[in-house]
Each structure stands twice: as C-alpha cells, then as structure tokens.
Amino acid sequence: MIIKDFEIDIMRRALGHELMLARWQQGISQKQVAIRLRKNPGIIDRAELGKYTYFSLIRKMLILYNKDIKIELVDRG
C-alpha cells in the first residue's frame, strides 16, 4: 500500500486496513481476536478502523496474526 498524504489519520486507517486483511487471512472474527487478546470486540473494530492506536494492542494483534510491519520509502511517480 502506498500512502501519498503523510497524515496520522491516513496512516492509522492504512494500518487498520492491513490488520483487518491479516485477520481475514487467518479466517477469524473480530470476536475471536477479542477473546484471544482479552479485549472488548469494539476495541478490535476501532483498531481496524484506524481509530485506536495503543501500540501494545497493535503489537499483540501482529503477534496473533504472525505479521511484522515493513516500512519502505518509494520514489514519487
């Protein structure tokens, strides 16, 4: 995913979208994630919408999905 506008809201939404895709790849529901992480399902939903940015939750979600974050700078085209 390439983000052209470097704004925090856009970055959070992009990360949330990627977390949602990772969850779908695992074939699990938000409720199942919430149970495994001992969180309210609404918190998982907010993370996927980019409205929740506690890094401890994001880190736990990444571990659950067996994912890392890759940041790469690309030339403007």
N, C-alpha and C positions, 0 to 999 in steps of 0.2 A: 504494500500500500504506500503510495506517495502522497505526502501531505504538503501542499503548497503554501498554505497560510499557517505560519507558526504562532498559533494562539492556543492557550492552555485548554480551552473548551473543546477545540477541534482535536487536540492531542488526546484528551480524555475519552472523547467519543470514539476515536480510532482504536484506542487500546480496548475499550469496552466491546467494540465490534469484534475485534480479534479474539477476545476472551469468549464471546458468545460462539464464534466459529469453532474454537477449540473444544468447547463443551459439546457442541453438536457432533464433532468428530468422535468424541468419546461416547456419544449416544446416551447421555444422561440429562436429566431435567434440572432446572434450577432448584427445585425442592430437594433432589438427591444431593446436589452440591451443598446446599444449605445444611442438610443433615450431617454430611461428612465433615464439614468445616465448623459445625455447631454455631451456625449463624441463622438469622431470620431470612427466609426466602426473598423478602423485599430488598434486603441489602445486596443480595446477589444480582437481582434485577437492576438495581441502581448502578452497580459496578458495570454491568453490561451496557447500560445506557450512558455511561461516562459521567455519572452524577455522584460517584463515590470514589474517593481516591486514597483511602488509607492503604499505604504500601504494604502493611502487614497482611491485609486481606488479598491484595493482588498477588503477593508472593505465595500465599497459601494456594490460591487458585492456579497459579503457574505450576506449582509442585504437583497438585492434584492432576492437572492435565499433562504433566510431563513436558512442559514447554519452557523455553527461555525467550528473552526479548533480544532481538537483533536490531541495532540501530546502524543505519548506513546513510552517508551523505551521497547524493547523486547530483550530477550536473543538470542545470536547468536546460530544458529543451524546447 
